[in-house]
Structures are given as structure tokens and as C-alpha cells.
Amino acid sequence: KKILFLGDRDSPIMEWLIKIGENVIQTSDKITTEYVYFHEIDFIISYGYRHIVRKNILDLLPNKVINLHISYLPFNRGADPNFWSFIENTPKGVTIHYLDEGIDTGDIITQEKVKFNTKKETLATSYEKLQLTIQKLFKQSWQDIINKKFKPKKQVGVGSFHKVKDKIDFDYLLKDGWNTPVSVLVKYSENNRI
């Protein structure tokens, strides 16, 4: 089987797949159906990919296009999931799911909650913890994913969705950028609960 990895060339996931002997090609560019045909792709993994995989591509590979997302879906679909999980006090975690026509709305393959010490973590350290968690979950689950041993489940509940621009109104909270303590976001959340 030939796997297309959508994401950074130096991703630990791609390095691991190659190390275990998978036939992997990588791109971070927008893909087309022609690209998928030309490279004879059998399976697609999206991790940190900046483009939407369109329906015409999903139709070529039904239940063979997955995404690794650092939120506990259905919460915090879209951009900046780690940030929003603290601002909106939603469950924190990671999810591996099938891609569908929506943004982070596909059936869940596997997911894991992540706990944080909000007195010690920063946005950067919490982001890193989520990345390490999803990489570990992927490695543990890969054989079962590729062999379809998981029974995918529909996302339940409304959840939440955010665009990149949604965060602009909160930039004033991020005085230290990614080194901002998550306690600042938690305090905001506690003071602004409806």
C-alpha cells in the first residue's frame, strides 16, 4: 500500500511510518485527484495540513483518509483547539478521525483525554503535550487503523468550531505569546462564564 502523508516533511509521524517500513510520500501542498491517481495512493494521513481535502478526493478513497487533530472532538474543531479548550473550559485531548466534507466533523476512530496542571503549563508546553499524546496514540493505533479493527463512531453533540480570526479578540491575553501561562486563559474563562 502507498500512503500519502499530508503535513510537514520532518514530522515525527512520517519518520516513524518510514522507519516501520511503510511506503510513504509527503506533501504539504494542496492535492488534486490527478495527484492521487498519478502516485497511486491507497491511504491518506493528514497531520498539521493547512488545506481542506475536497470531496472528490475523499470519494476516491472512502474511509481511507484520516486526520490527527489535537482536540477532544466534537469540541474545538478548526483552528487553535488548544487555546479554545482553556478559554471555553471544554474537554482537552486528541482525536484521530476520518475526514469528511466538514472541518473536523468525520467519524471518530480513537481519542484520548489529556489532563493539564493549569498552574504550571503554558500554551507552548500544553501544545507540546498534545502533540506527543497524539503521536503516541497514532503509533499505538496504526495497525488497527490500517486493518480497520476500530469501529468508528459518530461525533455526538454540537461541539464547537473556530476560525483563525476568532482568536484576534483575545490577543490581549497572550502578552507572552505561546509562553503565556494557561492559568491566564483559565482565569478569563472563570470570570466570563455565562
BELWOCOR-V880029 format. One record per residue. N is the residue number from 1. OMEGA is omega in radians with two decimals (999 if undefined). Layout:
N_OMEGA, N_OMEGA
//
This chain:
1_-3.13, 2_-3.07, 3_3.02, 4_3.10, 5_3.11, 6_-3.10, 7_-3.07, 8_3.13, 9_-3.08, 10_3.14, 11_3.07, 12_3.11, 13_3.14, 14_3.12, 15_-3.13, 16_3.13, 17_3.12, 18_-3.12, 19_-3.13, 20_3.01, 21_3.10, 22_3.10, 23_-2.98, 24_2.90, 25_-3.01, 26_2.91, 27_2.98, 28_3.11, 29_3.08, 30_-3.12, 31_3.13, 32_3.07, 33_3.12, 34_3.13, 35_-3.12, 36_3.10, 37_-3.08, 38_-3.10, 39_3.11, 40_-3.08, 41_3.10, 42_-3.04, 43_-3.14, 44_3.04, 45_3.10, 46_-3.14, 47_-3.10, 48_-3.12, 49_-3.00, 50_-3.10, 51_3.07, 52_3.06, 53_-3.01, 54_-3.09, 55_-3.11, 56_3.09, 57_3.11, 58_3.13, 59_3.11, 60_-3.04, 61_-3.10, 62_-3.11, 63_3.09, 64_3.09, 65_-3.10, 66_3.12, 67_3.05, 68_-3.03, 69_-3.06, 70_2.94, 71_3.10, 72_-3.06, 73_0.29, 74_-3.14, 75_3.00, 76_2.95, 77_3.06, 78_-2.96, 79_3.00, 80_-3.06, 81_-3.13, 82_3.12, 83_-3.06, 84_-3.14, 85_3.10, 86_-3.13, 87_-3.06, 88_3.13, 89_3.11, 90_3.11, 91_-3.13, 92_3.14, 93_-3.09, 94_-3.10, 95_2.94, 96_-3.05, 97_3.03, 98_3.05, 99_2.98, 100_-3.06, 101_3.12, 102_3.10, 103_3.14, 104_-3.11, 105_-3.07, 106_-3.14, 107_-3.10, 108_3.06, 109_3.10, 110_3.10, 111_-3.09, 112_3.06, 113_3.13, 114_3.10, 115_3.13, 116_2.95, 117_-3.00, 118_3.08, 119_-3.06, 120_-3.02, 121_2.93, 122_3.05, 123_-3.12, 124_-3.10, 125_3.12, 126_3.08, 127_-3.14, 128_3.13, 129_3.10, 130_3.12, 131_-3.14, 132_3.14, 133_-3.11, 134_3.09, 135_3.11, 136_3.13, 137_3.12, 138_-3.11, 139_3.13, 140_-2.99, 141_-2.95, 142_-3.10, 143_3.11, 144_3.10, 145_-3.06, 146_3.13, 147_3.09, 148_3.11, 149_3.11, 150_3.00, 151_-3.09, 152_3.11, 153_3.12, 154_3.02, 155_-3.08, 156_3.12, 157_-3.09, 158_-3.09, 159_3.14, 160_-3.11, 161_3.13, 162_3.01, 163_3.13, 164_-3.06, 165_-3.14, 166_-3.08, 167_-3.05, 168_-3.14, 169_-3.10, 170_-3.11, 171_-3.12, 172_3.10, 173_-3.01, 174_-3.09, 175_3.14, 176_3.14, 177_-3.12, 178_3.09, 179_3.08, 180_3.08, 181_3.12, 182_3.09, 183_3.09, 184_-3.14, 185_3.12, 186_3.14, 187_3.08, 188_-3.12, 189_-3.14, 190_-3.11, 191_-3.04, 192_3.09, 193_-3.14, 194_999
//
